[in-house]
């Protein structure tokens, strides 16, 4: 939120100053033209999201930020100039457009540099202490700090009798129960994260110490809650018998108004997608004739909502008879994928025929990716709650597709399930729009696999 608000504030402030200093009249900030500022702010927010200016890991790296600012400002200015009625008419003096473009770039550069130097500095890190089994520390810390680099675990209270020294994080403070309050005060701790079940290692003495700290204003939260908030996925591997805490899922699953608009958006995006597919069809057809040399389309059985099977449509990206030895997961740099097929996958063009499935009602534009029955059976036996993915329609794109890394090991499938459950639990119009924007980012940066 800080990045979004200050991006808008810095850009509008710069344009206001340029107007005063250079008698710049193309873009005016006043009561008569307030719509201009809103349109610009909306475009800036949308394209800054697409070009990953709000990715926290990348927002602290200036060389990446510079590239993304140029992309964001260029596309924002282009769309703003081409928007009729709600933006000012093009000025007679075209030099003002240059002022407009430079002001947006310069304001973003200065503000983001200040953010990196001042706000993203170590003194603003959120200092955290973990309560849990020390042997699980490395995994827990990595999962938290990977998503939010400003979330720093600097100590732990070991609930296991065995002493453990972390090799990955050797500087962690091993805090003893007897002097918890004093140590936390000295270290400037702002939060305690409890990562152990109440039945495992939570002694009466430790419990009483935590109660005292809570009374003194120290924030104490459960690990699964923090994990979901930071990583934006449900930690199913830590839920265990507390599974029903995560039910019922998002009220949107039963909200008829949301489902109605969701279906309208499905049909709208499907029509747009199929029209775009018709426009690029000659290119795909030529590429298939010379590079794929075989059928253009292929169909495959997949598992849909409530476990029902349906036939999915895709553009063929693999060699013919790719599975003559039986069904197998696609792999990174799969040798069965043709050169043109690799282009189709990375650009996501191979997914375009699935809009037919969306119109038929087998799929939605957004949802968990549909898997093949044989893989669903295999993964359901190994991963807890895997079948929960089938509570909603599968999607052409989804929360897992725009966040999880590519791969089909059991660990990768577990990570994707965490994202899928997060979407099912919290699905909303806002989250749907966020996924569409992130999907555009994936296509633009050519990250499909």
TINUSE-658289 format. One record per residue: residue in three letters; x, y, z of N, C-alpha, C in turn. Coordinates in steps of 0.2 Angstrom, whole numbers, plus 2048, in hexadecimal, padded with zeros to 3 digits. Layout:
! TINUSE-658289
ALAXYZXYZXYZ/...
END
This chain:
! TINUSE-658289
UNK8047FA800800800800804806800/UNK80A80680480E80C80481180D7FD/UNK8138087F98168097F381180C7EE/UNK80B8097EE80580C7EA8038137EB/UNK8028157F280081B7F38068217F2/UNK80C81F7F38118247F28138247EA/UNK81281F7E781381F7DF80E8257DD/UNK8088247DE8038297DC8048307DE/UNK8068307E58078377E880D83A7E5/UNK8128377E481883A7E181783C7DA/UNK8148387D681283A7CF80E8407CE/UNK8098407D28048467D280784C7D4/UNK80C84B7D980F8517DC8148547D7/UNK81884F7D481C8517CE8198557C9/UNK8138527C78108557C180D85C7C3/UNK80B85D7C98098637CC80E8697CC/UNK8148677CE81A86B7CE81C86D7C7/UNK81C8687C381E86A7BC81986F7B9/UNK81386E7BB80E8737B880F87A7BB/UNK81187A7C18138817C48198847C1/UNK81E8807C08258837BE8258847B6/UNK82287F7B28238807AB81D8827A7/UNK8188857AB8128877A880F8817A4/UNK80F87B7A780D8757A48058747A5/UNK80287479F7FA8757A07F786E79D/UNK7FB86979B7F88637987F485F79D/UNK7F885F7A37F585B7A97F48607AF/UNK7EE8617B07EC8667B67E98627BC/UNK7EB8647C27E88617C87E48667CB/UNK7DE8667CA7D986A7CE7D28677CE/UNK7CE86B7D17C78687D27C38677CB/UNK7C586B7C67C286A7C07C48647BC/UNK7CA8617BD7CD85C7B97CF8567BE/UNK7CB8557C37CD84F7C87CD8487C5/UNK7C98477C07C88417BC7CF83F7B9/UNK7D38447B77D98437B37DE83F7B8/UNK7DE8427BE7E383F7C37E18387C5/UNK7DA8367C67D88307C77D982B7C2/UNK7D882D7BC7DA8287B67E18277B6/UNK7E682C7B77ED82B7B77EF8267BD/UNK7EC8277C37EE8237C87EC81C7C7/UNK7E681B7C47E48147C37E88107BE/UNK7EA8147B87EF8117B37F58107B7/UNK7F88147BB7FE8137BE7FE80D7C3/UNK7F980C7C67F88077CB7F88007C7/UNK7F48007C27F37FA7BE7FA7F87BB/UNK7FD7FC7B78037FA7B48097F97B8/UNK8097FD7BE80F7FC7C380E7F57C6/UNK8087F27C78077EC7C98097E67C4/UNK8077E87BD8097E37B88117E37B7/UNK8147E87B881B7E97B781F7E87BE/UNK81B7E57C381E7E37C98227E87CD/UNK81F7EE7CD8227F37D28207F27D9/UNK81B7EE7DA8197ED7E181B7E67E3/UNK81F7E37E08227DC7E28287DE7E7/UNK8277DC7EE82B7DF7F38337DD7F2/UNK8347D77EF83A7D47EE83E7D97E9/UNK83A7DB7E483D7DF7DF83D7E67E0/UNK8397E87E48387EF7E683E7F27EA/UNK8427EE7ED8487F07F084F7EF7EC/UNK84E7EE7E68547ED7E18537F37DC/UNK8577F87DC8567FE7D88577FC7D1/UNK85C7F87CF85D7F67C88577F37C5/UNK8537EF7C884D7EC7C68477F27C6/UNK8477F67CB8427FB7CC8428007C6/UNK8498027C484A8077BE8468047B8/UNK8487FE7B68457FB7B083D7FA7B1/UNK83A7F97B68337F87B78307FF7B7/UNK8338047BA83080B7BA83080D7B3/UNK83580C7AF83580E7A882F80B7A4/UNK82E8047A58298017A28228037A4/UNK8218047AA81B8067AD81980D7AB/UNK81E8127AB81C8197A981B8197A2/UNK81F81579E81E816796817813794/UNK81580E79780E80B79580880F798/UNK80A81279F8058167A280381C79E/UNK80982079C808826798805824791/UNK80781F78E80481D7877FC81C788/UNK7FA81878D7F381778E7EF81D790/UNK7F28217947EF8287967EE82C790/UNK7F382D78C7F38317867ED82F781/UNK7EC8287817E782577C7E082577F/UNK7DF8277857D98267887D482C786/UNK7CF82B7837CB8317817C6833787/UNK7C48397877BF83C78B7C183D792/UNK7C48387957C683979C7CD83B79E/UNK7D183D7987D78407997D8846795/UNK7DC84B7967DD8517927DE85078B/UNK7DC8547877DE8547807E585577F/UNK7E88527797EF8537787F185A777/UNK7F685C77A7F886377A7FB865773/UNK7FA86C7717FD86E76B80586E76B/UNK80786F77180F86F772810868775/UNK81386377081485C77281A85C777/UNK81D86177882386177D82085F784/UNK81A86178581686078C81685878D/UNK81585478881484D78981B84B78B/UNK82184D78982784B78B82884D793/UNK82685379582685579C8228507A0/UNK81C84F79D81784A7A181B8437A2/UNK81E84179D82183A79D82783B7A2/UNK82B8407A28318407A682F8427AD/UNK82A8467AE8288477B58268407B9/UNK82283C7B58208367B88268317BA/UNK82B8317B583182D7B683582F7BC/UNK8368367BC83B8397C18388387C8/UNK8318397C882E8397CF82E8327D2/UNK82D82D7CD82D8267CF8358247D1/UNK8398267CD8408247CF8438277D5/UNK84182D7D78438307DD84082D7E3/UNK83982C7E38358297E88388227E9/UNK83981E7E483B8177E58428167E8/UNK84681B7E684D81B7E884D81D7F0/UNK8498227F28488237F984581D7FD/UNK84081A7FA83E8147FD84380E7FE/UNK84780D7F984D8087FA85280A7FF/UNK8548117FF85981380485681480B/UNK85081680C84E818812849813815/UNK84481181283E80D814840805814/UNK84380380F8457FC80E84C7FB812/UNK84E7FF8168547FE81A8537FA820/UNK8587F68228587F28288547F482E/UNK8557FB82F8527FD83584A7FD835/UNK8477FC82F8407FB82F83E7F482F/UNK8437EF82F8417E882F83C7E7835/UNK8377E28348337E08398377DA83D/UNK8397DB84383C7D68478387D284A/UNK8397CB8498357C684B8387C084F/UNK8357BD8548387B88578337B2856/UNK8367AC8548327A68538317A285A/UNK82C79F85B82B79A86082979385D/UNK82E78E85D82D78885A83378385A/UNK83277E85783777985783D77C853/UNK84377C85684977F85284B77C84C/UNK84977584C84B77184684777483F/UNK84177784083D77983B83E780839/UNK84378483D84478B83C84678D835/UNK84B78983284D78B82B84878C826/UNK84378682683E78682283978C823/UNK83778D82983279282B835799829/UNK83B79B82B83E7A182A83E7A3822/UNK84179E81F84179E81783A7A0814/UNK83579C81682F79D81382C7A4815/UNK82E7A781B82B7AE81D82F7B3819/UNK8367B381983A7B881783B7B880F/UNK8397B380C8397B28048347B7802/UNK82E7B78058287BC8028297C3805/UNK82B7C480B82C7CB80D8337CC810/UNK8387CF80C83E7D080E83F7D4814/UNK83A7D881683A7DC81C8387D9822/UNK8367D28228347CE82783A7CA82A/UNK83D7CC82F8437C98318427C5838/UNK8447BF8388447BB83E84B7BB841/UNK84B7BE8478527BF84A8537BB850/UNK84E7B785284F7B385884A7AD858/UNK84B7A885D8467A385D8467A1865/UNK84079E86683F79B86D83E79386B/UNK84378F86D84278886B83E78486F/UNK83978186C83477D870836775871/UNK83C77486D83E76D86D84476C872/UNK84576787584A76687A851765877/UNK85176487085776386D85A76A86B/UNK86076B86C86377186A865771862/UNK86477785F86577785886877D856/UNK86D77D85187078384F86E784847/UNK86B78984586A78A83E87078B83A/UNK87178783487678983087578E82B/UNK86E78F82986D79482486C79B827/UNK86A79B82E8697A183186D7A1838/UNK8747A18388787A083E8777A6843/UNK8757AC8418757B184686E7B284A/UNK86A7AD84A8647AD84D8657AD855/UNK8617B08598627B086085E7AA863/UNK8617A686785E7A186B85B7A4871/UNK8557A58728527A987784F7A487D/UNK8527A488384F7A08888497A388B/UNK84579E88D83E7A089083F7A4896/UNK8447A389A8447A78A18457AE8A0/UNK8487B089A8497B88998477BA893/UNK8417B789183E7B988A83C7C188A/UNK8397C388F8377CA88F83D7CF88E/UNK8427CE8928487D289284B7D288B/UNK84C7CC8898507CB88284C7CE87C/UNK8457CD87C8417D08778417D8877/UNK8427DA87D8427E287E8497E487B/UNK84E7E187D8557E387A8557E2873/UNK8527DD8708537DC86984E7E0865/UNK8497E48688447E886483F7E4860/UNK83D7DE8638397DA85F8327DD85F/UNK82F7DC8598287DF8588237DA857/UNK8257D38578207CE8568227C7858/UNK81E7C385B8207BC85C81B7B8858/UNK81E7B385581B7AE85081B7A7854/UNK8157A485581579E859814799853/UNK81979485281979084D81A788850/UNK81678785581678185880F77F85A/UNK80C77985A80677785C806778864/UNK8007798667FF77A86E801774871/UNK80076E86E802768871809766870/UNK80D76A86D81476886C81976D86E/UNK81B76D87482177187681E778879/UNK81877987981577F87D81477D884/UNK81977F88881977D88F815783893/UNK81378189980F78689D81378D89E/UNK81A78C89F81E7918A081F79689A/UNK81F79389482079788E81979A88D/UNK81479688E80D79988D80C79F891/UNK80E79F89780D7A589C8127AB89A/UNK8187A989781C7AF8958197B288F/UNK8167AE88B8137B188580D7B6887/UNK8097B388C8037B788E8067BE891/UNK80B7BE89580E7C48988107C9892/UNK8137C688D8167CA8878107CD884/UNK80A7C98838047CC8808017D1883/UNK8017D188A7FE7D688E8037DC88E/UNK8097DC88C80E7E188C80E7E4885/UNK8097E28808097E587A80D7E2874/UNK8107DC8768147D987080F7D586C/UNK80F7D686580A7D286180D7CB860/UNK8087C68618097BF8618047BC85C/UNK8077B98578037B68528057AF850/UNK8007AB84E8017A484C8057A4845/UNK80979F84480D79E83E80979D838/UNK8047998387FF7988327FC79F830/UNK7FA7A38357F77A98337FC7AE830/UNK8027AE8328077B28308097B0829/UNK80A7A982880C7A68228077A881C/UNK8017A781E7FC7A98197FC7B0817/UNK7FC7B481C7FC7BC81B8027BE816/UNK8087BB81880E7BD81480F7BA80D/UNK80E7B380D80F7AF8078097AF803/UNK8037B18067FD7B18027FB7AA7FF/UNK7FC7A58047FA79E8027F979A809/UNK7F57958087F379280E7F878C810/UNK7FB78C8168007878187FD780819/UNK7FB77D8157F77768167FB77181A/UNK80277281980676D81C80776E823/UNK80477482680577582D7FE775830/UNK7F877582C7F277582E7F076F833/UNK7F17698307F07638337E9762835/UNK7E776183C7E076083E7DD76683F/UNK7E076C83E7DC77283E7DA774838/UNK7D976F8337D777182C7D077582C/UNK7CB7738307C57768307C577E832/UNK7CB7808357CB7878367CB78B82F/UNK7CD78882A7CD78B8247C678B820/UNK7C17888237BA7888207B678C824/UNK7B178F8217AF78F81A7B4793816/UNK7B57928107B979680C7B679C80A/UNK7B97A08067B67A78047AF7A7803/UNK7AB7AC8067A47AD8057A27AE7FE/UNK7A77B07FA7A67B17F37A47AA7EF/UNK7A67A57F27A479E7EF79D79D7EF/UNK7997A17F47927A07F478E7A67F3/UNK7927AC7F178F7B27F078D7B27E8/UNK7867B27E77847B27E17857B87DC/UNK7867BE7E07887C47DC78F7C37D9/UNK7937C17DE79A7C07DC79B7BB7D6/UNK7977B57D77987B07D27957B27CB/UNK7907B77CC78D7B97C57927BE7C2/UNK7957C27C579A7C77C27A07C37C0/UNK7A27BD7C47A77B97C27A67B67BB/UNK7A07B37BA79E7B07B479E7B57AE/UNK79C7BB7B079C7C07AA7A37C27A8/UNK7A77C27AD7AE7C47AB7B17BE7A8/UNK7AF7B87AA7B27B27A67B07B279F/UNK7AA7B479D7A77B47967AB7BA793/UNK7AC7C07967AF7C67937B67C4791/UNK7BA7C17967C17C07957C27BA790/UNK7BD7B678F7BD7B078B7BC7B3783/UNK7B77B77837B67BA77C7BC7BE77A/UNK7BF7C277E7C57C677D7CB7C177B/UNK7CC7BC77F7D17B777E7D17B4777/UNK7CB7B27757C97AE76F7CA7B3769/UNK7C87B976A7C97BE7647D17BF763/UNK7D47C07697DC7C07687DF7BA765/UNK7DC7B47677DF7AE7647DD7AE75C/UNK7D87B175A7D67B17537DB7B674F/UNK7DD7BB7537E17C07507E87BD74E/UNK7EB7B97537F27B67537F17AF750/UNK7EB7AD74E7EB7A674B7EF7A5745/UNK7F07A97407F47A873B7FC7A773D/UNK7FE7AB7428057A97448067A3747/UNK8017A174B80179A74F80079574A/UNK7FC7967457FB79074080278F73C/UNK80579573A80B79473681179173A/UNK811793741816790745815789746/UNK80E78774780D78074880F77B742/UNK80E77E73C80F77B735817779735/UNK81B77E73682277E73582677B73B/UNK82377C74182777B74782477574B/UNK81D77474B81A76F74F81976974B/UNK81776A74581676574081175F742/UNK80B76174380675D7467FF760747/UNK7FB75D74B7F476074D7F6767751/UNK7F176C74F7F27727537EF77275A/UNK7EA76E75B7E676E7617E7767764/UNK7E676676A7E676076E7E1761774/UNK7DE75B7757D975B77B7DC756780/UNK7DA7577867DC75378C7D7753791/UNK7D674D7957D174D79A7D47507A1/UNK7D07547A47D27587AA7CD7577AF/UNK7CF7587B67CA7587BB7C775F7BD/UNK7C17607BD7BE7677BE7BB7677C5/UNK7B676C7C57B276D7CB7AF7677CE/UNK7AF7667D47AC7607D87AE7597D5/UNK7B57597D27B87537D07B57517C9/UNK7B17547C67AE7527BF7B47537BA/UNK7B474E7B57B974F7B07B67527AA/UNK7BB7567A67B97597A07BF75979B/UNK7BE75B7957C375B7907C576278F/UNK7CC7637907CF76A78F7D176B788/UNK7D17717867D477277F7DA776780/UNK7DF77477C7E677877C7E9778775/UNK7ED77D7747F277C76E7F7778770/UNK7F977376B7FE76E76C80577176C/UNK80877077280F77377381576D773/UNK81276777381776177481775D76D/UNK81C75976D81D755767817750767/UNK81574D761810748761812742765/UNK80D73E76780E73876C81373A771/UNK81274077481674277A81673D780/UNK81073A78180F73678680D72F784/UNK81172C77F81072577D812720782/UNK81672378781971E78D815720793/UNK80F72379280B72479880B72C79A/UNK80672D79F8057347A180B7367A5/UNK80E73C7A481373F7A98137467A9/UNK8157497AF8157507B081A7537AB/UNK81875A7A981C75E7A58227607AA/UNK8287607A782E7627AB8317697A8/UNK83576C7AC8387727AA83D7707A4/UNK83D77479F84177379983F76B796/UNK83976A79683776379483976278D/UNK83C75C78B83E75B784839759780/UNK83375878282D75677E82A75D77B/UNK82C76277E82976977B82D76B775/UNK82976D77082C76F76A82F77676B/UNK83377976683578076782F785766/UNK82B783761825788761821787767/UNK82078176981C77F76F81F783775/UNK82578477682878777B82678F77B/UNK82679177582379877481C799776/UNK81879477481179477681079477D/UNK81479078181378F78881679578C/UNK81B79878A81E79E78D81A7A478C/UNK8177A47868127AA78580B7A9788/UNK80A7A378A8037A078C7FE7A0786/UNK8007A07807FB7A077B7F879977A/UNK7FC79477D7F978D77C7F378C780/UNK7F17917857EB7917897E5794786/UNK7E67977807E079B77D7DA79777C/UNK7DB7917797D578D7787D178B77E/UNK7D478C7847D178A78A7CB78F78C/UNK7CB7957887C57997897BF796786/UNK7BF7917827B978D7807B7789786/UNK7BB78678A7B97837907B6787795/UNK7B878E7957B579379A7AE794797/UNK7AD7957917A679778E7A279178F/UNK7A478B78F7A078579079E784797/UNK7A278779C7A17877A37A57817A6/UNK7AA77E7A37AE7797A67B377C7AA/UNK7B57827A87BB7867AC7B878D7AD/UNK7BD7917B17BC7987B27C379B7AF/UNK7C37A17AE7C97A57AC7CE7A47B2/UNK7CB7A57B87D07A57BE7CE79F7C3/UNK7D379B7C57D17957C97D77917CA/UNK7D778C7CD7DD7877CE7DE7837C7/UNK7E47827C47E577F7BE7E27787BE/UNK7DE7767B97DC76F7B97E176A7B8/UNK7E17647BC7E675F7BB7E37597B8/UNK7E77547B57E574E7B27E37497B8/UNK7DE7457B77DB7417BC7E073C7BF/UNK7E573A7BB7EA7357BE7EF7397C2/UNK7F073F7C17F47437C67F17457CC/UNK7EA7477CB7E67497D17E67437D6/UNK7E573D7D37E57377D77EB7367DB/UNK7F17377D87F77367DB7F973B7E0/UNK7F77427DE7F97477E37F47477E9/UNK7EE7457E87E97457ED7EB7407F3/UNK7EF73B7F17F17367F67F77387F9/UNK7FB73D7F780173F7FA8007467FD/UNK7FC74A7FB7FB7517FE7F5752801/UNK7F57548077EE75580B7EA75B808/UNK7E375A8077DF75F8057DF7607FE/UNK7E375C7FA7E475E7F37DD75E7EF/UNK7D875A7F17D275A7EE7CE7617EF/UNK7D07657F47CC76B7F57CC7707EF/UNK7D176F7EB7D27737E57CC7737E0/UNK7C876D7E17C376C7DC7BC76F7DF/UNK7BC7737E47B67767E77B477C7E2/UNK7B977E7DE7B77847D97B97817D2/UNK7B77857CD7B97837C67C07847C5/UNK7C37807C17CA7817C07CB7877BB/UNK7D178A7BB7D27907B77D77907B1/UNK7D67957AD7DC7957A87E27987AB/UNK7E179D7B07E779F7B47E479F7BB/UNK7E97A07C07E77A07C77EC7A37CB/UNK7EB7A37D27EF7A67D77F67A27D7/UNK7F579B7D67FB7977D67FF7987D0/UNK7FC7997CA80079A7C48047A07C4/UNK8027A67C78057AC7C780A7AD7CD/UNK80A7A87D180E7A87D78137A37D8/UNK81179D7D78157977D881A7967D2/UNK8207937D48257917CF82278B7CB/UNK82578A7C58237857C182777E7C3/UNK8237797C38267727C582176E7C7/UNK8227677C781D7627C881F75D7CD/UNK82475F7D282675B7D782075B7DC/UNK8207577E181B7577E681B75D7EA/UNK8217607EB8227667EF81F76C7EB/UNK82076C7E481D7717E08167717E0/UNK81376B7E080C76A7E080976C7E7/UNK80C76B7EC80A76E7F380A7757F3/UNK80F7787F080F7807F080A7827EC/UNK80877F7E68037827E27FC7817E6/UNK7FB77B7E97F577A7ED7F477F7F2/UNK7FA7827F67F97877FB7F678D7F7/UNK7F978F7F27F67957EE7EF7947EC/UNK7ED78E7EA7E678D7E77E178D7ED/UNK7E378A7F37DF78B7F97DE7927FB/UNK7E47967FB7E379D7FC7DE7A07F8/UNK7DE79F7F17D97A27ED7D27A07EF/UNK7D17997F07CA7977F17C879A7F8/UNK7CC79B7FC7CA79D8037C97A5803/UNK7CC7A97FE7CC7B07FE7CA7B37F8/UNK7C77AF7F37C57B17EC7C17B77ED/UNK7C27BC7E97BE7C27E87BF7C57E2/UNK7BB7CA7E07BC7CE7DA7C37D17DA/UNK7C57D47E07CC7D77E07D17D27DF/UNK7D17CC7E27D67C77E17D67C57D9/UNK7D07C47D67D07C27CF7D37C77CB/UNK7D27CE7CC7D57D37C87DD7D37C9/UNK7DF7D17CF7E67D17D17E97CB7CD/UNK7E67C67CC7E87C07C97E97C17C1/UNK7E47C57BE7E47C77B77EA7CB7B6/UNK7EB7D07BA7F17D57B97F77D17BA/UNK7F87CC7BF7FE7C97BF7FF7C47B9/UNK7FA7C17B77FA7BD7B17FD7C17AB/UNK7FB7C77AA7FD7CC7A58057CD7A6/UNK8077CE7AC80E7CE7AE8127C87AB/UNK80F7C27AD8127BC7AB8137BC7A3/UNK80E7BE79F80E7BE7988137C3796/UNK8137C97988177CE79681F7CC797/UNK8207C979D8277C779F8297C079C/UNK8247BD7988267B77958287B279A/UNK8247B179F8257AC7A48217A67A4/UNK81D7A57A081979F79F81D79979E/UNK81B7937A082078D7A081C78779E/
END
